[in-house]
Amino acid sequence: MRKELLQLVPVLPHLPLVLRVAGLAYATFSGQNGRISFARFFPETNSHSIFSICPGGADERQLTFDAVKSREGVYT
């Protein structure tokens, strides 16, 4: 165990530099969060429709009404 720790000693002075160069990682693009889109299955008609909704769960909108072709959206 001690031998492995001693092997890390030459690396430790470079660690702050590596962390500084790497910067922060973001899961999304910077800016305001947009609407979320999703497909909903309707078992009574065996079809899908695409909806969008605000991140907080408000303002749900049905975007497609052509039950046969609506399975996935195109995102930009």
FIPA-847799 format. One record per residue: residue in three letters; chain; x, y, z of N, C-alpha, C, O in turn. Coordinates in nm, 4 decimals. Layout:
# FIPA-847799
+------+-----+----------+----------+----------+----------+----------+----------+----------+----------+----------+----------+----------+----------+
: type : mol :     n_c1 :     n_c2 :     n_c3 :    ca_c1 :    ca_c2 :    ca_c3 :     c_c1 :     c_c2 :     c_c3 :     o_c1 :     o_c2 :     o_c3 :
+------+-----+----------+----------+----------+----------+----------+----------+----------+----------+----------+----------+----------+----------+
:  ala :   A :        X :        Y :        Z :        X :        Y :        Z :        X :        Y :        Z :        X :        Y :        Z :
...
+------+-----+----------+----------+----------+----------+----------+----------+----------+----------+----------+----------+----------+----------+
***
This chain:
# FIPA-847799
+------+-----+----------+----------+----------+----------+----------+----------+----------+----------+----------+----------+----------+----------+
: type : mol :     n_c1 :     n_c2 :     n_c3 :    ca_c1 :    ca_c2 :    ca_c3 :     c_c1 :     c_c2 :     c_c3 :     o_c1 :     o_c2 :     o_c3 :
+------+-----+----------+----------+----------+----------+----------+----------+----------+----------+----------+----------+----------+----------+
:  met :   A :   0.0828 :  -0.1196 :   0.0000 :   0.0000 :   0.0000 :   0.0000 :   0.0875 :   0.1264 :   0.0000 :   0.0622 :   0.2213 :  -0.0743 :
:  arg :   A :   0.1896 :   0.1250 :   0.0841 :   0.2755 :   0.2424 :   0.0932 :   0.3529 :   0.2649 :  -0.0367 :   0.3772 :   0.3789 :  -0.0764 :
:  lys :   A :   0.3912 :   0.1557 :  -0.1023 :   0.4648 :   0.1658 :  -0.2277 :   0.3787 :   0.2338 :  -0.3346 :   0.4283 :   0.3160 :  -0.4116 :
:  glu :   A :   0.2483 :   0.1987 :  -0.3391 :   0.1586 :   0.2603 :  -0.4367 :   0.1406 :   0.4098 :  -0.4090 :   0.1339 :   0.4894 :  -0.5026 :
:  leu :   A :   0.1330 :   0.4479 :  -0.2834 :   0.1204 :   0.5894 :  -0.2487 :   0.2451 :   0.6672 :  -0.2868 :   0.2359 :   0.7811 :  -0.3327 :
:  leu :   A :   0.3614 :   0.6067 :  -0.2683 :   0.4865 :   0.6731 :  -0.3059 :   0.4963 :   0.6923 :  -0.4574 :   0.5604 :   0.7869 :  -0.5032 :
:  gln :   A :   0.4349 :   0.6053 :  -0.5344 :   0.4363 :   0.6204 :  -0.6788 :   0.3522 :   0.7402 :  -0.7234 :   0.3747 :   0.7942 :  -0.8318 :
:  leu :   A :   0.2574 :   0.7816 :  -0.6427 :   0.1729 :   0.8961 :  -0.6760 :   0.2399 :   1.0304 :  -0.6468 :   0.1960 :   1.1332 :  -0.6983 :
:  val :   A :   0.3438 :   1.0313 :  -0.5666 :   0.4091 :   1.1556 :  -0.5253 :   0.4546 :   1.2399 :  -0.6449 :   0.4327 :   1.3610 :  -0.6420 :
:  pro :   A :   0.5165 :   1.1841 :  -0.7503 :   0.5574 :   1.2685 :  -0.8628 :   0.4388 :   1.3279 :  -0.9404 :   0.4548 :   1.4287 :  -1.0092 :
:  val :   A :   0.3229 :   1.2679 :  -0.9301 :   0.2051 :   1.3148 :  -1.0036 :   0.1344 :   1.4297 :  -0.9309 :   0.0757 :   1.5164 :  -0.9957 :
:  leu :   A :   0.1390 :   1.4313 :  -0.8015 :   0.0629 :   1.5280 :  -0.7211 :   0.0905 :   1.6744 :  -0.7547 :  -0.0047 :   1.7524 :  -0.7572 :
:  pro :   A :   0.2135 :   1.7167 :  -0.7805 :   0.2339 :   1.8583 :  -0.8140 :   0.1658 :   1.9000 :  -0.9453 :   0.1362 :   2.0180 :  -0.9639 :
:  his :   A :   0.1411 :   1.8069 :  -1.0343 :   0.0795 :   1.8377 :  -1.1634 :  -0.0728 :   1.8330 :  -1.1597 :  -0.1384 :   1.8759 :  -1.2546 :
:  leu :   A :  -0.1281 :   1.7824 :  -1.0535 :  -0.2734 :   1.7666 :  -1.0442 :  -0.3489 :   1.8988 :  -1.0564 :  -0.4468 :   1.9033 :  -1.1308 :
:  pro :   A :  -0.3100 :   2.0064 :  -0.9885 :  -0.3828 :   2.1328 :  -1.0064 :  -0.3796 :   2.1842 :  -1.1504 :  -0.4780 :   2.2407 :  -1.1980 :
:  leu :   A :  -0.2694 :   2.1652 :  -1.2188 :  -0.2593 :   2.2079 :  -1.3577 :  -0.3563 :   2.1288 :  -1.4462 :  -0.4232 :   2.1863 :  -1.5320 :
:  val :   A :  -0.3636 :   1.9997 :  -1.4256 :  -0.4537 :   1.9155 :  -1.5034 :  -0.5984 :   1.9565 :  -1.4783 :  -0.6776 :   1.9662 :  -1.5721 :
:  leu :   A :  -0.6328 :   1.9804 :  -1.3530 :  -0.7699 :   2.0193 :  -1.3203 :  -0.8035 :   2.1568 :  -1.3771 :  -0.9169 :   2.1813 :  -1.4184 :
:  arg :   A :  -0.7068 :   2.2447 :  -1.3790 :  -0.7321 :   2.3796 :  -1.4319 :  -0.7507 :   2.3772 :  -1.5832 :  -0.8374 :   2.4470 :  -1.6359 :
:  val :   A :  -0.6718 :   2.2989 :  -1.6525 :  -0.6819 :   2.2881 :  -1.7973 :  -0.8119 :   2.2182 :  -1.8361 :  -0.8759 :   2.2555 :  -1.9344 :
:  ala :   A :  -0.8503 :   2.1181 :  -1.7598 :  -0.9716 :   2.0427 :  -1.7915 :  -1.0953 :   2.1303 :  -1.7800 :  -1.1899 :   2.1129 :  -1.8567 :
:  gly :   A :  -1.0969 :   2.2228 :  -1.6873 :  -1.2110 :   2.3116 :  -1.6702 :  -1.3317 :   2.2391 :  -1.6142 :  -1.3222 :   2.1258 :  -1.5670 :
:  leu :   A :  -1.4443 :   2.3059 :  -1.6204 :  -1.5679 :   2.2487 :  -1.5697 :  -1.6379 :   2.1688 :  -1.6787 :  -1.6319 :   2.2037 :  -1.7966 :
:  ala :   A :  -1.7031 :   2.0631 :  -1.6386 :  -1.7809 :   1.9833 :  -1.7333 :  -1.9283 :   2.0191 :  -1.7161 :  -1.9776 :   2.0298 :  -1.6038 :
:  tyr :   A :  -1.9970 :   2.0373 :  -1.8264 :  -2.1394 :   2.0690 :  -1.8239 :  -2.2167 :   1.9584 :  -1.8945 :  -2.1731 :   1.9069 :  -1.9974 :
:  ala :   A :  -2.3313 :   1.9226 :  -1.8388 :  -2.4142 :   1.8184 :  -1.8988 :  -2.4972 :   1.8737 :  -2.0135 :  -2.5411 :   1.7971 :  -2.0994 :
:  thr :   A :  -2.5195 :   2.0023 :  -2.0172 :  -2.6000 :   2.0633 :  -2.1227 :  -2.5289 :   2.1875 :  -2.1729 :  -2.4288 :   2.2308 :  -2.1158 :
:  phe :   A :  -2.5813 :   2.2437 :  -2.2794 :  -2.5281 :   2.3692 :  -2.3282 :  -2.5603 :   2.4800 :  -2.2291 :  -2.6605 :   2.4731 :  -2.1581 :
:  ser :   A :  -2.4762 :   2.5811 :  -2.2244 :  -2.5040 :   2.6919 :  -2.1339 :  -2.6251 :   2.7685 :  -2.1835 :  -2.6543 :   2.7695 :  -2.3031 :
:  gly :   A :  -2.6936 :   2.8308 :  -2.0938 :  -2.8134 :   2.9061 :  -2.1304 :  -2.9348 :   2.8534 :  -2.0567 :  -2.9240 :   2.7718 :  -1.9652 :
:  gln :   A :  -3.0486 :   2.9011 :  -2.0979 :  -3.1731 :   2.8650 :  -2.0318 :  -3.2198 :   2.7271 :  -2.0787 :  -3.2074 :   2.6929 :  -2.1963 :
:  asn :   A :  -3.2734 :   2.6490 :  -1.9855 :  -3.3272 :   2.5185 :  -2.0221 :  -3.4506 :   2.5356 :  -2.1078 :  -3.5342 :   2.6220 :  -2.0813 :
:  gly :   A :  -3.4618 :   2.4535 :  -2.2102 :  -3.5756 :   2.4608 :  -2.3012 :  -3.6813 :   2.3581 :  -2.2661 :  -3.6786 :   2.2963 :  -2.1597 :
:  arg :   A :  -3.7732 :   2.3420 :  -2.3574 :  -3.8828 :   2.2479 :  -2.3389 :  -3.8322 :   2.1048 :  -2.3555 :  -3.7304 :   2.0807 :  -2.4204 :
:  ile :   A :  -3.9038 :   2.0118 :  -2.2968 :  -3.8740 :   1.8693 :  -2.3056 :  -3.9767 :   1.8079 :  -2.3991 :  -4.0963 :   1.8337 :  -2.3856 :
:  ser :   A :  -3.9316 :   1.7272 :  -2.4934 :  -4.0277 :   1.6603 :  -2.5807 :  -4.0285 :   1.5114 :  -2.5494 :  -3.9278 :   1.4547 :  -2.5071 :
:  phe :   A :  -4.1435 :   1.4496 :  -2.5708 :  -4.1588 :   1.3075 :  -2.5428 :  -4.2728 :   1.2525 :  -2.6266 :  -4.3597 :   1.3271 :  -2.6717 :
:  ala :   A :  -4.2719 :   1.1213 :  -2.6472 :  -4.3798 :   1.0539 :  -2.7185 :  -4.4690 :   0.9840 :  -2.6159 :  -4.4202 :   0.9282 :  -2.5176 :
:  arg :   A :  -4.5967 :   0.9875 :  -2.6394 :  -4.6926 :   0.9201 :  -2.5519 :  -4.7671 :   0.8159 :  -2.6352 :  -4.8127 :   0.8434 :  -2.7462 :
:  phe :   A :  -4.7781 :   0.6957 :  -2.5786 :  -4.8491 :   0.5867 :  -2.6458 :  -4.9947 :   0.5864 :  -2.6013 :  -5.0250 :   0.5985 :  -2.4826 :
:  phe :   A :  -5.0840 :   0.5723 :  -2.6987 :  -5.2268 :   0.5625 :  -2.6719 :  -5.2725 :   0.4211 :  -2.7050 :  -5.2887 :   0.3877 :  -2.8224 :
:  pro :   A :  -5.2938 :   0.3367 :  -2.6029 :  -5.3290 :   0.1961 :  -2.6298 :  -5.4640 :   0.1794 :  -2.6994 :  -5.4834 :   0.0832 :  -2.7736 :
:  glu :   A :  -5.5573 :   0.2720 :  -2.6764 :  -5.6898 :   0.2572 :  -2.7383 :  -5.6846 :   0.2690 :  -2.8909 :  -5.7690 :   0.2121 :  -2.9601 :
:  thr :   A :  -5.5855 :   0.3431 :  -2.9439 :  -5.5703 :   0.3548 :  -3.0893 :  -5.4402 :   0.2911 :  -3.1389 :  -5.4108 :   0.2948 :  -3.2584 :
:  asn :   A :  -5.3626 :   0.2331 :  -3.0475 :  -5.2342 :   0.1712 :  -3.0789 :  -5.1448 :   0.2690 :  -3.1568 :  -5.0889 :   0.2345 :  -3.2610 :
:  ser :   A :  -5.1327 :   0.3920 :  -3.1038 :  -5.0583 :   0.4967 :  -3.1737 :  -4.9784 :   0.5818 :  -3.0762 :  -4.9954 :   0.5726 :  -2.9546 :
:  his :   A :  -4.8910 :   0.6649 :  -3.1319 :  -4.8084 :   0.7582 :  -3.0552 :  -4.8385 :   0.9008 :  -3.0993 :  -4.8802 :   0.9244 :  -3.2126 :
:  ser :   A :  -4.8171 :   0.9943 :  -3.0095 :  -4.8166 :   1.1364 :  -3.0425 :  -4.7010 :   1.2003 :  -2.9690 :  -4.6607 :   1.1533 :  -2.8626 :
:  ile :   A :  -4.6474 :   1.3069 :  -3.0249 :  -4.5347 :   1.3769 :  -2.9636 :  -4.5863 :   1.4994 :  -2.8904 :  -4.6682 :   1.5750 :  -2.9427 :
:  phe :   A :  -4.5377 :   1.5179 :  -2.7694 :  -4.5752 :   1.6289 :  -2.6825 :  -4.4498 :   1.7052 :  -2.6432 :  -4.3388 :   1.6533 :  -2.6548 :
:  ser :   A :  -4.4673 :   1.8283 :  -2.5968 :  -4.3583 :   1.9022 :  -2.5332 :  -4.4126 :   1.9622 :  -2.4049 :  -4.5325 :   1.9864 :  -2.3904 :
:  ile :   A :  -4.3198 :   1.9856 :  -2.3114 :  -4.3590 :   2.0350 :  -2.1795 :  -4.2440 :   2.1178 :  -2.1227 :  -4.1280 :   2.0936 :  -2.1558 :
:  cys :   A :  -4.2751 :   2.2141 :  -2.0386 :  -4.1714 :   2.2933 :  -1.9704 :  -4.1003 :   2.2060 :  -1.8678 :  -4.1589 :   2.1093 :  -1.8193 :
:  pro :   A :  -3.9753 :   2.2375 :  -1.8333 :  -3.9004 :   2.1555 :  -1.7383 :  -3.9709 :   2.1372 :  -1.6033 :  -3.9514 :   2.0350 :  -1.5376 :
:  gly :   A :  -4.0516 :   2.2336 :  -1.5615 :  -4.1219 :   2.2216 :  -1.4343 :  -4.2495 :   2.1397 :  -1.4409 :  -4.3133 :   2.1160 :  -1.3383 :
:  gly :   A :  -4.2879 :   2.0958 :  -1.5614 :  -4.4068 :   2.0133 :  -1.5772 :  -4.5304 :   2.0902 :  -1.6208 :  -4.6384 :   2.0321 :  -1.6305 :
:  ala :   A :  -4.5170 :   2.2187 :  -1.6471 :  -4.6323 :   2.2997 :  -1.6874 :  -4.6370 :   2.3136 :  -1.8394 :  -4.5390 :   2.2854 :  -1.9084 :
:  asp :   A :  -4.7494 :   2.3564 :  -1.8894 :  -4.7696 :   2.3927 :  -2.0289 :  -4.7421 :   2.2764 :  -2.1252 :  -4.6617 :   2.2888 :  -2.2176 :
:  glu :   A :  -4.8097 :   2.1638 :  -2.1021 :  -4.7968 :   2.0501 :  -2.1927 :  -4.8687 :   2.0805 :  -2.3236 :  -4.9823 :   2.1279 :  -2.3238 :
:  arg :   A :  -4.8000 :   2.0523 :  -2.4363 :  -4.8578 :   2.0773 :  -2.5688 :  -4.8460 :   1.9521 :  -2.6548 :  -4.7404 :   1.8890 :  -2.6598 :
:  gln :   A :  -4.9539 :   1.9168 :  -2.7219 :  -4.9484 :   1.8066 :  -2.8167 :  -4.9015 :   1.8632 :  -2.9497 :  -4.9626 :   1.9558 :  -3.0031 :
:  leu :   A :  -4.7921 :   1.8072 :  -3.0038 :  -4.7311 :   1.8612 :  -3.1243 :  -4.7748 :   1.7886 :  -3.2506 :  -4.7794 :   1.8488 :  -3.3579 :
:  thr :   A :  -4.8067 :   1.6609 :  -3.2396 :  -4.8470 :   1.5850 :  -3.3583 :  -4.9829 :   1.5199 :  -3.3343 :  -5.0197 :   1.4875 :  -3.2214 :
:  phe :   A :  -5.0547 :   1.5021 :  -3.4423 :  -5.1862 :   1.4401 :  -3.4347 :  -5.2008 :   1.3279 :  -3.5365 :  -5.3053 :   1.2632 :  -3.5426 :
:  asp :   A :  -5.0968 :   1.3040 :  -3.6167 :  -5.1002 :   1.1942 :  -3.7131 :  -5.0498 :   1.0680 :  -3.6444 :  -4.9295 :   1.0420 :  -3.6404 :
:  ala :   A :  -5.1401 :   0.9923 :  -3.5920 :  -5.1104 :   0.8815 :  -3.5020 :  -5.0153 :   0.7777 :  -3.5606 :  -4.9369 :   0.7191 :  -3.4859 :
:  val :   A :  -5.0192 :   0.7533 :  -3.6887 :  -4.9394 :   0.6457 :  -3.7467 :  -4.7911 :   0.6822 :  -3.7530 :  -4.7069 :   0.5960 :  -3.7280 :
:  lys :   A :  -4.7568 :   0.8056 :  -3.7853 :  -4.6176 :   0.8441 :  -3.8114 :  -4.5458 :   0.9062 :  -3.6923 :  -4.4251 :   0.9289 :  -3.7018 :
:  ser :   A :  -4.6110 :   0.9345 :  -3.5832 :  -4.5525 :   1.0109 :  -3.4722 :  -4.4878 :   0.9196 :  -3.3694 :  -4.5522 :   0.8758 :  -3.2741 :
:  arg :   A :  -4.3610 :   0.8916 :  -3.3897 :  -4.2896 :   0.8106 :  -3.2914 :  -4.1712 :   0.8825 :  -3.2320 :  -4.1383 :   0.8616 :  -3.1152 :
:  glu :   A :  -4.1067 :   0.9666 :  -3.3098 :  -3.9903 :   1.0384 :  -3.2578 :  -3.9808 :   1.1749 :  -3.3238 :  -4.0236 :   1.1953 :  -3.4374 :
:  gly :   A :  -3.9233 :   1.2671 :  -3.2487 :  -3.9118 :   1.4035 :  -3.2993 :  -3.7768 :   1.4280 :  -3.3633 :  -3.6870 :   1.3442 :  -3.3561 :
:  val :   A :  -3.7637 :   1.5424 :  -3.4252 :  -3.6364 :   1.5889 :  -3.4797 :  -3.5934 :   1.7046 :  -3.3926 :  -3.6708 :   1.7979 :  -3.3711 :
:  tyr :   A :  -3.4702 :   1.7003 :  -3.3414 :  -3.4255 :   1.7995 :  -3.2449 :  -3.3226 :   1.8925 :  -3.3073 :  -3.2390 :   1.8504 :  -3.3872 :
:  thr :   A :  -3.3298 :   2.0188 :  -3.2697 :  -3.2290 :   2.1138 :  -3.3120 :  -3.1719 :   2.1845 :  -3.1925 :  -3.0842 :   2.2697 :  -3.2073 :
+------+-----+----------+----------+----------+----------+----------+----------+----------+----------+----------+----------+----------+----------+
***
